[in-house]
Amino acid sequence: MDRQLEKKRFPVKKLGMAAVLIAISVVAVWQLNPSQSRLQSTLTLQDISVATVEPRVLRESISLRASAVPQQTVFLDLTDGGRVEERLVEQGSYVEKGDPLVQLSNTSLQLDLISREAQVTEQMNFLRNTQMTIETNHLNLQRDILDLKYQIQTLKRHIEQSEKLHARSMLSEEELTSLRQSLSYQQSLLELARQRQTTEEAIRELQLSQLEDSVDMLTRNLEFARQNVSNLLVRAPISGYLSEFNVETGESRGAGSRLGQIDLPERYKLVASIDEFYLNRVQLGMSASATIAGQTLDLKVDRIDSRVTSSQFQIEFYLTDDIRMTRGQSFNLTLHLEDGEKKSLAIPRGPFLQESGGHFVYVFDEDSRRAVRTPVRLGRQTPQWVEVLEGVSAGTRIITSSYRDFQQADSIQIQQ
């Protein structure tokens, strides 16, 4: 009797194990053959930018945006407030020193001036009367002294005549003695008058000096009040451009309020804002460079405003008189944070830094037919150059254009 044979099933488990072993063998072979593992790319010289590693003097620097402002600005601040009656000039106009800018009115100041004038007039009249009294007393004392001198001279003459008569027994002793006593009395009065004159002369000089000082003080007070009223007509303190003038007719402005400012057009300065991170590194006298009107200028830090606002502080660079510009113009400026003269290997900055992160570059071989990916270590950076610390030597040619299309390749074949 025939027996039916069963079909043998295909060994699935053994098939899976065989596939795994084959895959492992392929990977092992691929890893053991470096020539087959490397990724390559092909480019032409027209597709890339090439630079040479060379020694250069590198100075760490930062790029800034600076604005032009006048070196000297005079602000128009009110010493006394008032109501704006008339605006006489417009913002941006060029004004000469002494030109009227705005007319204000202040009733309190005007009434104060009238009151002061009346007080000063009254006080000055009183002082003049006092001065006249002092002078009158001085003249009266001088007259008394003259009168005493005259009486003494008259008594002396009578005594001389009386002595002659007494010698002839024509005049009694009593009468002669009486004349002599009168002479002594008048001489004593004269002495007292002279002492009084000396004392009153000193007092008189002091009083006159005090009176003159009082008159001067009252006069100055009156002039000050008049000046306050005169200041209601605001005039330009200097010649220049009225860069700001925030005044409207009819508004009231308080004492100390700012009406505007006048800029001197002769000399300008550049003002730049820097991140507070550099506050301890920026010093007076640091060098900088800027291109103005097609001319590269060497500048230096002339002033540092260390007040930090919005995480930034300001530095200023003074310009010479021959440089003309307009307030508010902006310029690109490079501030050098160091002034070293030592040369270091460097390569030009380029788009390759973004893709490589500064960790590798593509280096040409001797015949420039192939560029190989080479690890590097970079150091300081300037707006134009990057310092190379390790990885390449002087004279090495590298690709500096973008690595975006081939940054995973180990080497690049260059077609001539």
VOPAVO-722422 format. One record per atom (N, C-alpha, C): y, x, z. Coordinates in steps of 0.001 Angstrom, whole numbers, padded with zeros to 6 digits, always signed. Each point is the difference from the previous one (the first is absolute). Layout:
N
YXZ...
//
This chain:
416
-001197+000858+000000+001197-000858+000000+001228+000881+000000+000913-000390-000921+001229+000829-000084+000902-000259+001210+000714+001137+000518+000925-000132+001134+001423+000191-000497+000901-000905+000419+001425+000077-000436+000708+001130+000743+000698+000840-000748+000728+001153+000598+001426-000407+000370+000448+000429+001150+001385-000303+000449+000981+001040-000557+001223-000483-000376+001070+000912-000455+000592+000761+001185+000193+001302-000207+000621+000823+001072+001529-000146-000045+000531-000302+001149+001474-000116+000080+000667+001377-000033+001240+000017-000624+000749+001273-000091+000532+000407+001379-000213+001211+000414+000436+000459+001356+001532+000134+000105+000666-001039+000458+001480-000009+000069+000518+001050+000977-000652+000097+001119+000481+000956+001007-000065+001423-000527-001091+000299-000692-000111+001355-000529+001042+000264-001071+000309-001026-000794+001024+000149-001045+001381+000285+000612+000359-000677+001086+001299+000225+000657+000102+001395+000560-001061+000454+000611+000016+001365+000562+000140+001030-001098-000635-000254-001129+000100+000948-001121+001431+000065-000527+000664-001173-000075+001385-000027-000492+000929+000766+000929-000234-000151+001297+000840+000728+000973-000196+001486-000146-001248+000430-000167-000281+001429-000149+000633+000555-001269-000024-000788-001059+000610+000455-001260+001518+000149+000171+000638-000969+000684+001454+000063+000202+000384+001213+000830-000789+000256+001051+000296+001163+000843-000143+001281-000802-000977+000045-000853-000206+001206-000809+001165+000226-000962+000497-001097-000584+001131+000127-000943+001255+000504+000710+000273-000567+001192+001185+000433+000752-000114+001453+000389-001201+000398+000426-000181+001390+000408+000227+000943-001167-000533-000366-001156+000182+000843-001184+001472+000083-000381+000699-001151+000127+001442-000045-000377+000854+000863+000929-000363-000024+001296+000737+000809+000969-000288+001482-000174-001228+000328-000394-000354+001405-000187+000591+000582-001273+000581-000806-000848+000591+000482-001249+001506-000281+000028+000868+000960+000548+001444-000238+000128+000687-000247-001315-000536+000617-001023+000664-000166-001295-000039-001438-000463-001040-000766+000495-000085-001388-000400+000743-000927+000963+000327+000492+001249+000623-000859+001012+001503-000068-000104+000623+000928-000632+001456+000041-000055+000553-001028-000981+001154-000625+000458+000717-000908-000883+001027+000788-000769+000089-000235-001273+000927+000734-000834+000897-000976-000749+001176+000518-000402+000943-000785-000794+000553+000895-001088+000458-000597-001050+000526+000772-001127+001432-000446-000279+000918+000999-000085+001409-000276-000264+000532+001012-000981+001170-000303-000559+000718+000954-000846+001209+000522+000752+000557+001106-000431+001174+000570+000662+001198-000928-000080+000016-000879-001029+001127-000923-000125-000049-001094+001065-001157-000191+000635-000149-001073+000981+000383+000417+001413+000237+001279+000224+000207+000488+001371+001224+000894+000082+000443+000214+001239+001075+000957+000292-000599+001158+000772+000433+001224-000350-000581+001207+000579+001096+000812+000667-000295+000603+001155+000945+000869+000708-000755+001203+000534+000739+001046+000318-000577+001251+000491+000379+000214+001455-000968+000413+000803+000267+000339+001401+000801+001298+000032+001131-000001+000676+000869+001175+000012+000690+000135+001355+000395+001231+000359+000732+000205+001266+001431-000520-000128+000444-000737+001005+001364-000533+000007+000516-000042+001431+001327+000030+000104+000639-000181+001311+000101-001492+000269-000718-000472+001003-000021-001422+000327+000836-000256+001247+000847-000976-000091+000776-000440+001157-000247-001484+000206-000463-000346+001177-000265-001401+000281+001307-000779-000076-000017-001079-000699+001218-000779-000214-000343-001475-000079+001029-000801+000138-000156-001453-000123+001078-000530-000933-000356-001023-000743+000943-000632-000930+000721-001147+000697+001306-000041-000184+000830-001009+000652+000878-000694-001034+000508-001134+000391+000983-000732-000812+001296-000013+000789+001037+000638-000544+001272+000142+000707+001079-000821-000687+000950-000486+000791+001134-000780-000511+001294+000765+000235+000934-000141-000929+001288+000682+000093+000992-000850+000783+000640+000617+000981+001068-000649+000771+001108+001022+000204+001247-000421+000161+001094+000953+000242-000210+000751+001310+000452+001263+000011-000111+000790+001222+000909-000528+001100+001140-000566-000377+000938-000506+000992+000347-001453-000305-000143-000823+000999+000316-001418-000096+000872-000391+001180+001080-000732-000256+000894-000472+001054-000159-001511+000117-000311-000453+001208-000200-001431+000228+001315-000675+000374+000140-001241-000417+001190-000796+000289-000333-000960+001140+000280+000424+001234-000247-000818+001179+001329-000465+000593+000031-001243+000461+001220-000567+000559+000161+000402+001463+001202+000469+000364+000288+000262+001410+000316-001305+000723+000634-000929-000699+000282-001331+000550-000404-001039-001049-000542-001084+000498-000444-001040-000920+001150-000818-000554-000339-000944-000856+001007-000875-000585-000592-000869-001087+000862-000812-000564-000398-000902-001082+000409+000612-001330-000917-000018-000976+000265+000581-001308+000930-000927-000772+001204+000488-000265+000980-000787-000746-000076+000250-001503-000253+001277-000375-000012+000322-001430-000841+001251-000236-000845-000069-001009-000812+001149-000437+000689+000622-001200+000394+001264+000097+000872+000611-000987-000724+000842-001038-001255+000421+000238-000760+000800-000965-001420-000544-000075-000763+000458-000985-001370-000429-000194-000966+001145+000285-001195-000358+000357-001030+000999+000288-000294+000826-001239-000175+001316+000197-000273+000915-001103+001242+000636-000587+001195-000458+000426+001245+000554-000540+000263+001388+000577+000731+000802-000784+000457+001295+000500+001363-000205+000647+000153+000435+001240+001243-000204+000730+000573+001348+000420+001316+000059+000044+000696+001184+000486+000279-000157+001496+000183+001123+000650+000304-000025+001425+001292-000775+000251-000060-000961+000915+001163-000812+000328+000095-001305-000758-000862-000221-000992+000038-001260-000740-000396-001165+000914+000738-001135-000053-000385-001170+000812-001281-000625-000514-000890-000356+000927-001291-000562-000361-000114-001478+000359+000444-000369+001204-000124-001389+000444+001073-000260+001052+000543-001223-000023+001021-000413+000968-000628-000949+001010+000136+000352+001284-000504-000832+001080+001166-000601+000767-000296-000996+000813+001001-000571+000907-000623-000139+001381+000826+000241+001034-000469-000107+001380+001179-000455+000855+000017-001271+000374+001114-000561+000765+000154+000680+001349-001097+000346+000645+000065+000622+001323+000713+001339-000067-000316+000788-001021+000655+001306-000138+001490-000161-000275+000348-000951-000820+001410-000188-000324+000791-000481+001213-000579-000927+000782+000677-000437+001228+000074+001126+001010-001037+000810+000076+000009+001149+000917+001085+000982-000390+000215+000197-001282+001062+000905-000442+001359-000526+000416+000246-001295-000184+001294-000577+000393+000209+000149+001502-001036-000269+000783+000113+000127+001455+000269+001435+000410-000704+000939-000616+000200+001414+000332+001409+000464-000378+000488-000462-001134+001357+000392-000396+001018-000468+001022-000164-001252+000498+000924-000508+001019-000127+000801+001293-001219+000315+000434-000191+000771+001219+000570+001402-000129-000247+000597-001152+000492+001368-000208+001515+000017-000002+000594-000998-000642+001465-000060-000022+000567-000141+001412-000629-000874+000803+000447-000191+001382-000158+001278+000823-001146+000626-000121-000248+001207+000771+000910+001140-000429+000236+000107-001279+000864+001077-000474+001447-000223+000452+000460-001246+000051+001337-000273+000538+000089+000393+001470-001057-000329+000756-000014+000378+001415+000011+001515+000162-000774+000676-000822-000039+001453+000093+001339+000625-000371+000639-000566-000982+001320+000528-000381+001014-000214+001121-000040-001188+000653+000905-000250+001126-000266+000973+001144-001274+000237+000284-000344+000960+001054+000487+001388-000358-000160+000358-001244+000461+001315-000446+001511+000118+000121+000714-001072-000327+001460+000025+000133+000415+000105+001466-000711-000682+000903+000307+000092+001436-000190+001423+000508-001085+000639-000417-000257+001390+000420+001107+000912-000505+000388-000168-001237+001059+000831-000555+001335-000264+000707+000263-001274+000331+001255-000328+000715+000030+000651+001375-001103-000078+000721-000066+000639+001319+000183+001502-000106-000576+000577-001066+000156+001438-000191+001466+000364-000249+000664-000794-000811+001424+000274-000278+000862-000225+001236-000307-001031+000793+000758-000251+001231-000144+001142+000982-001183+000553+000105-000217+001133+000912+000784+001216-000476-000015+000223-001305+000794+001121-000513+001499-000208+000270+000435-001251-000110+001412-000290+000299+000319+000242+001474-000917-000386+000897+000225+000237+001436+000092+001485+000302-000851+000781-000650+000040+001452+000231+001321+000575-000481+000451-000451-001167+001295+000470-000502+001140-000383+000945-000088-001213+000554+001036-000456+000932+000011+000855+001266-001177+000322+000521-000085+000844+001201+000533+001402-000282-000341+000535-001154+000534+001317-000357+001523-000014-000061+000523-001070-000581+001462-000106-000081+000623-000076+001390-000594-000786+000881+000541-000125+001356-000092+001322+000748-001086+000737-000178-000142+001297+000678+001060+000973-000486+000213+000024-001314+001029+000890-000541+001397-000378+000541+000263-001300+000113+001295-000458+000534+000168+000399+001466-001070-000169+000804+000060+000374+001422+000178+001499+000163-000638+000770-000823+000165+001458+000097+001448+000398-000271+000585-000641-000980+001399+000312-000297+000923-000429+001141-000266-001153+000593+000820-000437+001160-000177+000928+001189-001197+000467+000213-000224+000899+001148+000754+001306-000194-000016+000519-001242+000746+001236-000241+001503-000188+000296+000526-001106-000412+001420-000267+000258+000265-000223+001497-000971-000704+000633+000170-000310+001434-000096+001257+000843-000845+000944-000387-000112+001250+000752+001327+000776-000042+000650-000040-001137+001314+000671-000091+001040-000688+000886-000064-001330-000017+000950-000733+000849-000325+000198+001473-001289+000086+000318-000389+000202+001393+000441+001377+000485-000033+000983-000920+000444+001344+000389+001493+000011+000299+000753-000880-000555+001448-000076+000266+000306-001023+001074-001067-000509+000592+000145-000993+001079+000630-001280-000499-000304-000282-001296+000522-001227-000574-001088-001090-000045-001230+000339+000358-001103-000963-000014-000870+000251+001223-000400-001078+000612-000756+000142+001246-001444+000411-000283-000626+000525+001030-001393+000427-000101-000924-001189-000246+000364-001120+000588-000847-001203-000133-000073-000453-001435+001089+000009-000687+000001-000437-001383-000824+000955-000886+000136+001310+000277-000759+000982-000766-001508-000171+000242-000357-000234+001254-001420-000194+000332-000559-001251-000685+000813-001055-000046-000427-001238-000642-000278+000214-001489+000851+000814-000657-000217+000293-001412-001297+000791-000215-000208+000963+000912-001222+000799-000129-001266-000845+000206+000050-000931+000916-001146-000882+000221-000242-000907-001202+001069-000477-000586-000142-000826-001208-000647+000790-001134+000384+001307-000138-000584+000851-001025-001504+000184+000240-000377+000255+001256-001420+000183+000326-000801-001277-000279+000606-001137+000309-000683-001270-000236-000218-000238-001498+001023+000265-000788-000123-000194-001438-001022+000961-000608-000049+001233+000511-000984+000966-000488-001430-000447+000325-000165-000590+001190-001320-000518+000373-000398-001165-000913+000974-000872-000288-000286-001106-000907-000376+000501-001393+000697+001082-000425-000318+000562-001310-001426+000562-000028-000398+000652+001095-001338+000557+000071-001056-001110-000062+000260-001084+000753-000921-001134-000035-000049-000629-001392+001146-000086-000643+000046-000586-001344-000800+000840-000999+000101+001341+000162-000763+000869-000894-001504-000121+000243-000410-000093+001253-001409-000205+000297-000497-001333-000570+000852-001005+000171-000336-001301-000550-000104+000077-001526+000883+000751-000608-000022+000139-001455-001302+000665-000463-000422+001053+000748-001248+000692-000359-001205-000931+000103-000028-000770+001115-001124-000914+000197-000003-001100-001049+001178-000589-000210+000062-001090-000967-000228+000473-001429+000310+001257-000273-000230+000529-001344-001501+000078-000295-000754+000455+001030-001449+000060-000183-000589-001403-000165+000479-000938+000863-000483-001379-000094+000412-000612-001328+001209+000307-000420+000508-000551-001254-000834+000470-001185-000338+001285-000058-000816+000515-001102-001380-000660-000014-000593-000192+001191-001306-000648+000080+000079-001450-000461+001057-000701+000469+000159-001403-000391+000225-000150-001502+000841+000885-000549+000257-000067-001432-001267+000281-000809-000817+000980+000475-001249+000290-000683-000946-001193+000055-000090-000642+001167-000854-001179+000136+000497-001151-000857+001324-000149-000056+000560-001059-000826-000282+000238-001483+000119+001255-000417-000288+000323-001399-001477-000251-000329-000891+000361+000951-001428-000269-000218-000268-001502-000082+000696-000754+000851-000177-001456-000015+000461-000589-001326+001135+000500-000484+000507-000479-001287-000972+000345-001122-000534+001234+000029-000971+000407-001031-001249-000870+000054-000486-000282+001232-001206-000814+000141+000236-001411-000525+001135-000581+000340+000306-001342-000476+000137-000020-001525+000605+001069-000520+000149+000087-001453-001352+000099-000693-000894+000827+000595-001337+000121-000589-000752-001319+000080+000124-000697+001121-000670-001300+000124+000497-000988-001049+001309+000044-000218+000560-000888-001015-000492+000392-001392-000045+001304-000272-000487+000454-001299-001471-000357-000180-000774+000079+001097-001412-000358-000073-000159-001481-000344+000810-000847+000630-000058-001431-000301+000417-000260-001451+001020+000715-000449+000426-000163-001390-001078+000483-000968-000692+001097+000377-001060+000523-000849-001158-000984-000102-000311-000668+001119-001069-001003-000025+000317-001118-000986+001255-000430+000004+000400-001043-000944+000003+000548-001427+000436+001271-000124+000009+000612-001337-001420+000165-000546-000985+000229+000895-001389+000173-000434-000612-001282-000557+000684-001108+000184-000505-001238-000589+000018+000053-001519+000807+000908-000547-000077+000297-001424-000887+001235-000140-001270-000212-000324-000973+001093-000062+000243+000821-001258+000165+001320+000186+000246+000913-001112-001152+000988-000138-000109+000598-001175-001062+000977-000260+000312+001295+000742-000896+000475+000876+000263+001248+000735-000145+001240-000870-000769-000090-001091-000200+001128-000912-000065-000540-001425+000019+000918-000944-000175-000378-001409-001480+000047-000339-000495-001015-000685-001407-000045-000372-000384-001356-000548-001314-000199-000128-000520-001254-000542-000355-000950+001144+000471-001229-000115-000285-001026+000999-001390-000563-000296-001024+000722+000487-001372-000355-000359-000458-001298+000645+000546-000336+001167-000328-001257+000664+001286-000614+000531+000129-001319-000162+001207-000676+000489-000351-001471+000201-000551-000287+001183-000497-001344+000305+001081-000820+000707+000944-000498-000754+001134-000755+000558+000218-001245-000840+000179-001119+000665+000311-001252-000681+001234-000630+000627+000891-000519-000814+001239-000606+000471-000294-001194+000910+000695-000029+001137-000147-001103+000934-000962+000253+001136-000852+000995-000105-000954+000260+001083+000672+000756+001133-000557-000111+001187+000497+000705+001183-000929+001155+000305+000577+001175+000234-000773+001197+000310+000394+000502+001377-000997+000334+000817+000239+000481+001343+000323+001480+000028+000504+000461+001144+000307+001414+000176-001273+000821-000127+000084+001114-000742-001143+000867-000200-000881-000373-001170+000249-001133-000656-000833-000398-001134+000294+000893-001207-001006+000184-000836+000107+000896-001152+000319-000797-001257+001110+000366-000633+000408-000658-001242-000695+000607-001215-000260+001291+000044-000599+000676-001149+000011+001493+000207-000068+000746-001115+000001+001459+000077+000548+000578-001293+000546+001219+000130+000557+000716-001145-000776+001304-000152-000494+000277-001211-000768+001216-000276+000882+001016-000706-000093+001259+000457+000679+001079-000704-000845+000406-001197+000583-000011-001206-000815+000207-001205-000280+001455-000327+000599+000957+000699-000111+001390-000413-001381+000599+000228-000603-000271+001153-001263+000658+000344-001041-001030+000415-001241+000258-000422-001097-000919+000294-001118+000734+000736-000938-000790+000497-001198+000543+000640-001180-000888-000359-001195+000564+000082-001223-000745-000243-000652-000330+001338-000405-001250+000156-000646-000462+001232-001397-000479-000356-001000+000555+000685-001392-000359-000264-000679-000415+001298-000927-000936-000098-000784-000459+001149-001390+000615-000061-000487+000468+001176-001300+000662+000101-000821-000681+001082-001294-000025-000207-000899-000553+001009+000094+000803+001292-000071-000693+001115+000150+000649+001299-001074+001056+000262-001075+000015-000790-001045+001017+000138+000570+001408-000162+001060+000151-000819+000589+001307-000271+001177+000327+000916+000242-000799+001026+001191+000191+000837+000028+001379+000646-001144+000495+000459-000036+001301+000668-000059+001170-000977-000205-000267-001273-000119+001075-000978+001292+000247-000774+000827-001006-000122+001242+000152-000762+001044+000695+000876+000594+001070-000536+000997+000780+000720+001259+000148-000845+001138+000247+000665+001248+000260-000723-000148+001263-000843+000554-000041-001206-000059+001152-000888-001210+000041-000897-000959-000927+000166-001155-000031-000893+000448-000205-001445-000674+000674-000929+000389-000080-001409-000596-001230-000666+000679-000442-001040-000437-001140-000785+000546+000162-001408-000502-000781-000918+000474+000047-001381+000072-001416-000551+000975-000213-000866+000185-001312-000620+000581+000206-001386-000308-000906-000903+000539+000050-001353+001067-001081-000133+001237+000446-000219+001148-000897-000102+000717+000287-001317+000120-001022-000815+000676+000122-001299-000615+001121-000830-001342+000100+000033-000686+001009-000783+000063+001391+000568+000570+000177+001155+000144+001312+000632-000796+000040+001298-000838+001021+000152-000790+000156+001219+000841+000714+001055+000175-000650+001138+000841+000543+001063-000853+000428+001183+000345+001152+000561-000631+000461+001233+000822-000511+001177-000628-000763+000870+000684-000615+001131-000591+000507+001302+000653-000352+001092-000543+000298+001331+000341-001155+000936-000808-000170+001018+000208-001079+000961+001222+000338+000855+001049-000827-000100+001236+000248+000745+000108-000849+001261-000716-001094+000069+000085-000866+001188-001293-000794+000137-000446-000156+001251-001206-000774+000300+000374-001108+000975-000218-001231-000402+000200-001146+000890-001366-000365+000566-000263+000428+001234-001334-000143+000583-000291-001401+000521+000932-000924-000162-000277-001380+000415-001022-000625-000943-001090-000491+000566-001092-000563-000798+000206-001501-000136+000090-000460-001245+000145-001422-000309-001050-000380-001030-000814-001011+000332-001090-000435-000881-000917+001167-000346-000306+000829+001007-000911+001151-000112+000530+001081-000932+001312+000053-000207+000594+001027-000849+001277+000544+000639+000332+001255-000334+001272+000596+000380+000680+000555-001250+001274+000382+000123+000778+000387-001176+000436+001463+000081+000086+000628-001171+000559+001336-000131+001068-000035-001094+000958+000947+000076+001126+000007-000931+000137+001365-000646+000420-000008-001282+000246+001203-000773+001415-000090-000564+000886+000952+000351+001375-000012-000481+000075+000629-001393+000793-000619-000877+000184+000475-001370+001386+000618-000145+000162+000845-001011+001275+000655-000252+000955-000936-000730+001272+000428-000088+001034-000856-000579-000199-000253-001494-000682+000912-000694-000088-000134-001462-001062-000998-000440-000737-000589+000921-001043-000962-000356+000565-001402+000117+000019-000730-001077+000561-001349-000027-001124-001027-000083+000116-001034+000776-000999-001067-000008+000630-001263+000550-000787-001063+000063+000457-001291+000496-000769-000357+001258+000704-000596+000941-000653-000414+001245-001193-000912-000315-001143+000294+000624-001188-000808-000190-000969+000522-001035+000404+001019-000810-000930+000580-000959-001201+000591+000731-001177-000093-000619-001230+000517+000596-000526+001170-000818-000581+000976+000701-000532+001195-000649-001330+000371+000653-000888+000604-000829-001235+000559+000536+000288+001376+000578-000557+000260+001156+000308+001226+000731-001298+000553+000589-000143+001320-000028-001178+000670+000570+000431+000839+001186-000560-000292+001159+000308+000739+001222-001131+000976+000279+000348+001301+000098-000995+001044+000252-000153+000187+001505-001213-000233+000485-000260+000103+001430-000300+001412+000459-000175+000939-000940-000225+001400+000365+000579+000879-001095+000309+001242+000356+000639+000941-000920-000828+001273-000139-001318-000139-000105-000858+001178-000120+000074+000642-001375-000258+001309-000081-000018+000736-001260-001406+000486-000348-001019-000306+000812-001360+000435-000244-000644-000852-001085-000681+000691-000958-000627-000709-001100-001409-000445+000377-000402-001141-000535-001343-000540+000203-000511-000523-001333-001346-000071-000121-000579-000580-001206+000332-001481-000055+000382-000469-001163+000422-001394-000116-000351-000531-001371-000151-001305-000057-000209-000704-001256+001020-001127-000088+000398-000368-001219+000987-001092-000127-000592-001325+000471+000845-000827+000548-000432-001341+000381-000311-000802-001259-000953-000903+000121-000367-000814-001144-000785-001214+000428-000343-000865-000959-000765-001215+000323-001373+000287+000593-000545+001215-000224-001346+000308+000492-000095-000108+001518+001133+000173+000697-000033-000045+001463-000399-001381+000511+000346-001045-000738-000316-001348+000461-001501-000276-000056-000666+000431-001103-001426-000267-000127-000854+000948+000840+000403+001268+000070-000810+000982+000722+000296+000035+001485+001129-000557+000402+000383+000067+001414+000297+001413+000451+000162+000934-000954+000258+001393+000344-001237+000757+000438-001205-000538-000266-001237+000641+000441-000694+000783-001119+000301-000264-001255-000652+000723-001093+000912-000002-001219-000270+000949-000912+000698+000081-001281-001026+000385-001057+000360-000205-001248-000856+000415-001117+000540+001312-000543-000852+001053+000079+000404+001363-000344-000624+000399-001338+000806+000576-000902-000492+000454-001298-000820+001279+000164-001020+000126-000855-000744+001262-000022+000753+001007-000862-000599+001156-000219+000711+001092-000680+000360-000338-001431-000890-000687-000714+000292-000313-001401+000677-001358-000173+000371-000668+001138+000733-001274-000031-000720-001090-000758-001364+000043-000012-000772-001036-000655-000565-001017+000982+000069+000345+001253-000544-000891+001013+000844+000101+001268+000199-001143+000689+000711-000041+001279-000972-000502+001057-000147+000768+001071-000977-000298+001027+000711-000518+001256-000566-001019+000596+000544-000542+001249-000185+001025+001108+001137+000390+000652-000017+001066+001001+000694-000478+001273-000641+000113+001165+000662-000391+001261+001172+000941+000310+001090-000545+000510+001173+000793+000396+000525-000531+001335+000808+000843+000625+000710-000423+001214+001489+000238-000229+000775-001068+000063+001430+000075-000271+000790+000060+001305+001239+000523-000105+000859+000137+001178+001319-000729-000162+001106+000740+000141+001323-000602-000062+000290-000576-001382+000887-000989-000006+000365-000639-001249+001516-000079-000129+000462+000180-001210+001408-000202-000333+000047-001058-001094+001184-000466-000359+000065-001009-001069-000597+000477-001323-000115+001336-000250-000508+000505-001276-001331+000750+000130-000305+000548+001195-001146+000901+000122-000843-000354+001224-001286+000453-000061-000936-000167+001110-000638+001359+000292-000002+000404+001268-000593+001277+000375-001532-000097-000025-000661+001070-000547-001460+000083-000048-000455+001034+001019-000788-000425+000984-000482+000893+001047-001362+000592-000326-000880-000779-000607-001345+000465-000318-000491-000683-001268-000933+000688-000709-000686-000630-001115+000285+000590-001354+001223+000444-000269+000372+000579-001291+000848+001241+000238+000106+000830-001028+000776+001235+000076+001141-000045-001003+000896+000991+000099+001153+000064-000899-000467+000146-001437+000656-000701-000907-000338+000045-001408-001000-001036-000436-000609-000706+000951-000969-001034-000343+000704-001187-000648-000613-000509-001075+000557-001154-000693-000746-001248+000449+000753-001045+000328-000606-001236+000498+000596-001193-000742-000693-001119+000117+000493-001256-000587+000862-000707+001044+001225-000351-000376+000921-000653+000935+000296-001446-000367-000555-000478-001114+000210-001403-000361-000934-000883+000821+000034-001289-000220-000756-000948+000812-001510+000202-000149-000719-000104+001140-001457+000099+000016-000646-001389+000009+000737-001027-000260-000493-001356+000176-001239-000282-000858-000069+000519-001231-001087-000324-000914-001222+000909+000149+000134+001105+000758-001140+000922+000084-000133+000642+001382+000545-000633+001038+000023+000651+001306-001390+000152+000622-001037-000713-000550-001360+000141+000518-000796+001072-000752+000582+000527-001075-000722+000990-000801+000010+001363+000684-001133+000736-000101-000071+001351+000544+000625+001010-000928+000045-000287-001283+000614+000900-000963+000493-000815-001187+000913+000608-000733+000614-000666-001157-000102+000941-001180-000538-000504-001081-000085+000777-001228+001290-000167-000785+000624+001104-000340+001291-000025-000688-000235+000252-001480+000416-000947-000810-000084+000161-001434+001291+000637-000503-000123+001094-000749+001176+000712-000489+000656-000740-001167
//
